[in-house]
Amino acid sequence: MKGSQLTVFAANQSHRKSHMTVVEWILHTAKKAGIQGATVIEVSECIDAHGKYHAARFFELVDQPVVVTVAAEDGRIDALLDSLRHGGVQLFYTRCPIEYEVLGADAGEGGE
């Protein structure tokens, strides 16, 4: 299948949207857009789109940067981006064209 990989960078976990963390809100919005899978990666350090340094510290993890990556057909990625744009949360993202597939004999059935 062909589609897009969308990577959303959330530089600060302490921000909230609709009583959820920004990451929870991104995942909830992705699910509403029909995207079935997402990967959340906690990053130790980053410089955001405005040049501000963020880092996870031992006593305070609220400033820990997080990356959310999803892959889906372009229509679902477009729907997700539209929702994120109108969500009132400042985010930076990258989007790349990809080919993707679920592998394995039972891939369509969720088997092991």
ABEGO torsion letter per residue (X at the ends): XBBBBBBBBBABAABBBGGBBAAAAAAAAAAAAGBABBBBBBBABBBBAAGBBBBBBAABAAABBBBBBBBBBAAAAAAAAAAAAAAGBBBBBBBBBBBBBBBEAAAAAGBX
